[in-house]
C-alpha cells in the first residue's frame, strides 16, 4: 500500500512510500540495479532520443556522467543537434509548422555551419561524430548553455559518446556544408565504438533507452550482435529498460525482449520524460549517496 507523507520528506522516503506494485515496483528495481551496476563498475549505456534533450534533461544526464554512473552515451542525430544548440547558442527548437510553410524550417545558418564543420573535421582526423561534436564544443570560447550539454560532459569526463545519424533525417543535412561522406564515415566509426563498449554490460550492467522509438533500438540490436560475435557471446545477463511517452514495437522487441531472452531482465516504463526520467536519475543518485 502507499504510505502517506510523514516527518521524513526525503526523496528516498518518497520512493519507499510508493505502492510495491506494477510500474512503481519496476522503477525501484531499475534504480537499485543501476546503482548497483555503477558501484560495481559495470557498464551503464544510455540510448538517447531527441525529445529527452529538448525538454531540458541534459543537466541531469550530465550529473550521472560526472558521478561516473554512465559508461557510454549513444544518441540519434536529433539529440546531438538539440544538445549542441543548447550548449553553443543557449536555445533550441523552432516552429516547424510555420517554417515548413515557407521553406525556412531547419534552415538556421549557425547550426548547419558549425556542426557540419565539426563533422568534416572529425572525418579528416579519424574520429567519430560524437568525438568531433564534443571536441568542437570544448574548443568554443563561449558556451551559453554548456552546463546543460551531454556531449560536453562526456568529453570532459572521458565517457565515450557516439552519434548515430540517418542521412536526410536531420536539419543539418539540408545545409550546403553537409558532407555525406563525412557524416557516413563518422557515424560508422561511432557504430563500431558502441559495439566495442557493449561487452561492459556483461553480468550486471544496464542499457537504458530513453525516448528513441526507432533509430537507437535498431542501432543497439546490430551493435549487440557485433559485440557478441567478437566477444564470445558477451554481453549477457544485463538489465534492459525502455522509457518513453508511449510504447513502441522496436524498443520493446529490440531493447527489452530479444537481448535479454537468454538471461537478464527487461522493463518498459511509460510516461512523460520530464517527469519519469528525473525520478530515475534522482533515485540512482540518492541510492549511491546512501550506500
N, C-alpha and C positions, 0 to 999 in steps of 0.2 A: 504493500500500500504506500501511497505518497505520504510524506511527512510534512506537516505544516512548519513554517519558519519558527525557529526557537531563538535562543540567545546567540547561538553560533550562526553568523550570517556569512561565513566564508564561502568561497567558490566550491571547495570540497564538500562543505555541508549541503550546498545546493545540489550537487551531483548525487550525493548519498540520499537526498530527500526524494529523488525521482522513484516512481514505482519500478520494481525489478522485473519488468516485462517488456517484450517487443523492442521497439527502437531505443528506448532508454537503457535497457539491458545491453543491447548491442553497442551503443555508444560507450558505455562504461567498459565493456570488453575490449573495444578497439583502443580506447585511451590507455588501459592497462598494458595492452600488448605493445603499442608504440613506445610507451615509456620504458617498458622492459627491453625492447629492442635497442633503444638509444643507450640505455645503461650498459647493455652487453656489447655495444659497438657492432650491432648487426645493421644491415642495410635498411634504410628507410627512403624509398624512392617516391617522389611526387610526380604525378602526371597532371599538368595544369591546362585548363581551357581559358579562353579569354575573359569570360564574364567574372571569374574569380578575381582577376586583377582589376577589372573595370569597376567593380563595386567597392574597391578600396581595401582589399585584404593583404596587399603587399607588405605592409609593416609587420603583420602577424607572421607571415611566412618568413620574412627576414629575421624575425626573432628566433624562430625554430632553427634557421641556418646558423645564426650567431651562437646558439646554445649547443650546436653540434648534433642536433637531432636528425637533420636531413643529410643524406649521403649523396643524393643525386636529384637534380631538378630537371624535368623534361617538359617542355611546353610546345603547344602548337604555335603557328605564326601569329595568330591574333593576340595571344597572351604576351608574346615578346613585343609586339607593337605597342600595346597598352602600357606595358612596363617601361619601355624605352621613352615613350611620350611623357609619361608621368614624371620620370626621372629627369629628362632633359629639358622639358618645357613647362612642367608643373601642372599639366592637364591632359585629358584625353577625351575621346568621344565626339560625336557630331550628330547633326540632324540628318539621318540617312534619307528620309523621305523627301525633304525639300532639296537636298543635294542631288539626289537621283533625278529629280525632275529637270534640272538644268545642266546636268553632267558635271557638277562640281564635287560630288561625293568621292571621298578618298583622294582628292587632287591636291592636298596640302603639300607645299613645297618642302618644308623643313624635314618632315618625317621621311619622305621618299629619298631626299638627297642624302641625309645623314645615315640612315640605316643601310641604304644600298652601298654607300661608300664604305661603311664598316664591313659589310658582307664581302665586297670585292677585295678589300684589304685582307680579310681573313683567308679568302681563297688563295691569294698570292703568297701568303705566309704559311699555308698548310694547316690552318686552324679550322675548327668547326664554327658554325654560325653562332652558337651560344658564346663561345670564346671571343669571337670577333665583336659581337654587340656589347658584351660586358666590358671588354677592353676599351671600346670606344667611349662608353660612359665613364670609365675610370679616368680617361685622359682628358675629359672635358673640364674647362675652367669653372663653369657654373652649372650647378645641378639643383634647380629649384625644388625638385621632388626626390632627391637622392635617398632620403631615409625610407621612402616607400618602395624602392626598387629591389626586386628579387634578383635580377641579373647582377646588379652591383654588389649585393650582399654575398651572392655566391662567389663572385670574383674575389672579393676581399677576404673571404674565409676559406678559399681553396676548395670549394664544393663544385663538382662538375655540373655544368648547366648546358643543356642541349636544346636546340630549337628544330622542330620538325615541320618543314614548310610544305605546302601544297601549291605548286605553281599556278598562278591565276586566282588563288583564293584570298590573297592579302592585298591591302590597298597599296603597299609599296611596289607591287608588281605592275601597277598602272603607270608608274613613273618612268620617264625616258632613261634614267640611270640604271634601271633594273637589268641585271645580267643573269640570264638563265643558267649559264654555265657555272657562275659563281654561287648562285642560290642552290643549284643541284649538288655541286661539289661539297659545299659546307654543310648542307643538310645530310648528305650521305655520310660524311665524317661523323656527324652527330649521331646518326643511327648506329654506327659501329661503336661509338663511345658509350651509348646507352646499353648496347648489348654487353659491352665489357664490364659495366657496373652491376649488372643483374645477378651474377653469382653471389654477391654480398647478401642477397636476400635469403640465402640457404639456411634452413633450420632456425627460424625465429625472426626473420626480417619482416618488412611490411611494404607493400606497394599501395599507394592511395591515389585513386583517380578522382580529381576534383573538377567537375564541370566540363569535361570533354566527352562529347557524345559519339564521335566517330574517329577523329584523327589519332588521338593518343591511345585509345584501345586497340586500334589496328596496328599502330607502330609497336606498341608494347608486345602484342602477340608474336609479331615477327622477330623482334629483338629477343624475346624469351626463347624461341626455338633455336636461334643462332647461339645464344648463351649455352643452352643445354646441349647442343650439338658439339660445341667446342670444350665444354667443361664437364663432360662425363655425366650429364643429366642434371647438373646443378643450374639454377637453384630449385630446391624442392622444400615442401613443408614451411610455407610462409603464409602470412595473412594478406589477403587482397580485399580492398574495400572501395566501393564507389559512392561518392557523394554528389548528388545533383538535384535539380529542382523537379525533374520528372524522371521516370525510369525508362531507359533506352535499352535496345537489344544488345548492341555491341559492348557497352560497359558490363552488362550482366554476364554475357557469354565469354567475351574475350579477356576480361579482367578478373571477374569474380568466380566464374564457374570452371572453365576449361583449365586455367593454370593451376587450380587447387584440387582438381579431380582426383589426383593420385595421392593427395596429402596436403594438409594445410587447412585454412578456413577462409570463407568468403562472406562478405556482408554488403548490403545496399542500404544506405540511409538517404531518405528523400526529404528535401526542404530547401528553403532559400539559403544561398551561400552565405549571405551576410549575417545570418543567424546561426546556422548549423555549424559552419566551419570554425567560428570563434569558440564555440563550446568545445570542440575537439582540441583546438590549439591551446586554449587556456587549460583544459583538463590535463593534457600531457605535461605542460609546463608546471602545473601545480603538483602533479604526481611526482615529477622529478625533484621538485623543491622539497617535498616531504619525505623523500626516500632516505 
